[in-house]
Amino acid sequence: MPAQPDQPRFAPADMPRASNGATSGGIDLGGTKIEARLFDAQMQTLDTRRLPTPAEDFTAFVKASAAQVRWLEETSGLGAALPVGIGLPGLIDPESGLGFAANIPITGHNLPAALAEALGRPVPLLNDCQAFALSEAHGGAGTGARRVIGLIMGTGIGAGLAQDGRAGYRANGSAVEIGHIGLPAHALQELRDRLGVDLALRDCGCGRRGCFETCLSGPGLSWLARQYLGAELEPADLAQRAGDGERAAEVVLQIWAHLAGELLLTLQLAHDPDCIVLGGGLSQIPGVELRLAAALERVRLGSMRAPKIAIAQHGDSSGARGAALHALAQARDV
């Protein structure tokens, strides 16, 4: 099908194109599923397949991942000529190839080498937060911005960076690990002075204490609800109660937004993005982008212009979509 005027072509005309329109494949590799998506030149999904993630055994994990790459190659009809990328949590050290992750069995293993041996060719790998940012920078909520931060607020807090349409360089192959920066003391003091809320510092899964993630993730927001309301509500329930006019629930969201404003300011001071795109479960809170834009405005430094804050447009497909875009970029460089 020819490209429509409002559907830009993401795969250049000189890239391989199958008879079914396929031009690239992407894999979103997570703790519970390995999802493969086949894309056309407009980055529309042509086909998709999911396999469960072997959570404990590295050999089985590599076998399942390689099977998804082969499925994409075969389904496209292009074979090994199909650009395929993989987005995954954690990090792959660019020098040693050794991985580190909490929820997939790659820690201490050389995943790039193992996949290359299984497939007979290397496959580009990208942190999943980086893939999310790249996806939203191309035909998503960050379209037109030169520097896009993709901020995922869900079970954890993480971010990715896309610069001039490319996944931003990361010396350690990591995401923008904003969730593991410590909560600022002045923000906690302001909560005590303004709302009478004295938040204790919590242990974080990273081994540190008092990280942003401990209060701003989905479980962190539920913990804030317990501290203020005496009940550990799910974020959706808390947002519903606030939307229904319950003052105490609204105050919990104000506490969360107060701390989130500091996180956004940290992102702006460190990376100065044009656009921050929100993903993850907490991005579904009604009006969250307006709430966070107001929170950033309250702490904005001097005359710095605030970045656009928007909700992700590509949802569940962003991980695989960004991985495929990364693979296309790598193929163009060859």
Rosetta blueprint (number, residue, H / E / L):
1 M L
2 P L
3 A L
4 Q L
5 P L
6 D L
7 Q L
8 P L
9 R L
10 F L
11 A L
12 P L
13 A L
14 D L
15 M L
16 P L
17 R L
18 A L
19 S L
20 N L
21 G L
22 A E
23 T E
24 S E
25 G E
26 G E
27 I E
28 D E
29 L E
30 G L
31 G L
32 T L
33 K E
34 I E
35 E E
36 A E
37 R E
38 L E
39 F E
40 D E
41 A L
42 Q L
43 M L
44 Q L
45 T E
46 L E
47 D E
48 T E
49 R E
50 R E
51 L E
52 P E
53 T L
54 P L
55 A L
56 E L
57 D L
58 F H
59 T H
60 A H
61 F H
62 V H
63 K H
64 A H
65 S H
66 A H
67 A H
68 Q H
69 V H
70 R H
71 W H
72 L H
73 E H
74 E H
75 T H
76 S H
77 G L
78 L L
79 G H
80 A H
81 A H
82 L L
83 P L
84 V E
85 G E
86 I E
87 G E
88 L E
89 P L
90 G L
91 L E
92 I E
93 D L
94 P L
95 E L
96 S L
97 G L
98 L E
99 G E
100 F E
101 A L
102 A L
103 N L
104 I L
105 P L
106 I L
107 T E
108 G L
109 H L
110 N E
111 L H
112 P H
113 A H
114 A H
115 L H
116 A H
117 E H
118 A H
119 L H
120 G L
121 R L
122 P L
123 V L
124 P L
125 L E
126 L E
127 N E
128 D H
129 C H
130 Q H
131 A H
132 F H
133 A H
134 L H
135 S H
136 E H
137 A H
138 H L
139 G L
140 G L
141 A L
142 G L
143 T L
144 G L
145 A L
146 R L
147 R E
148 V E
149 I E
150 G E
151 L E
152 I E
153 M E
154 G L
155 T L
156 G L
157 I E
158 G E
159 A E
160 G E
161 L E
162 A E
163 Q E
164 D L
165 G L
166 R E
167 A E
168 G L
169 Y L
170 R L
171 A L
172 N L
173 G L
174 S L
175 A L
176 V E
177 E L
178 I H
179 G H
180 H H
181 I L
182 G E
183 L L
184 P L
185 A H
186 H H
187 A H
188 L H
189 Q H
190 E H
191 L H
192 R H
193 D H
194 R H
195 L H
196 G L
197 V L
198 D L
199 L L
200 A L
201 L L
202 R L
203 D E
204 C L
205 G L
206 C L
207 G L
208 R L
209 R E
210 G L
211 C E
212 F L
213 E H
214 T H
215 C H
216 L H
217 S L
218 G H
219 P H
220 G H
221 L H
222 S H
223 W H
224 L H
225 A H
226 R H
227 Q H
228 Y H
229 L H
230 G L
231 A L
232 E L
233 L L
234 E L
235 P H
236 A H
237 D H
238 L H
239 A H
240 Q H
241 R H
242 A H
243 G H
244 D L
245 G L
246 E L
247 R H
248 A H
249 A H
250 E H
251 V H
252 V H
253 L H
254 Q H
255 I H
256 W H
257 A H
258 H H
259 L H
260 A H
261 G H
262 E H
263 L H
264 L H
265 L H
266 T H
267 L H
268 Q H
269 L H
270 A H
271 H H
272 D L
273 P L
274 D L
275 C E
276 I E
277 V E
278 L E
279 G E
280 G L
281 G H
282 L H
283 S H
284 Q H
285 I L
286 P L
287 G L
288 V H
289 E H
290 L H
291 R H
292 L H
293 A H
294 A H
295 A H
296 L H
297 E H
298 R H
299 V H
300 R L
301 L L
302 G L
303 S L
304 M L
305 R L
306 A L
307 P L
308 K E
309 I E
310 A E
311 I E
312 A L
313 Q L
314 H L
315 G H
316 D H
317 S H
318 S H
319 G H
320 A H
321 R H
322 G H
323 A H
324 A H
325 L H
326 H H
327 A H
328 L H
329 A H
330 Q H
331 A H
332 R H
333 D H
334 V L
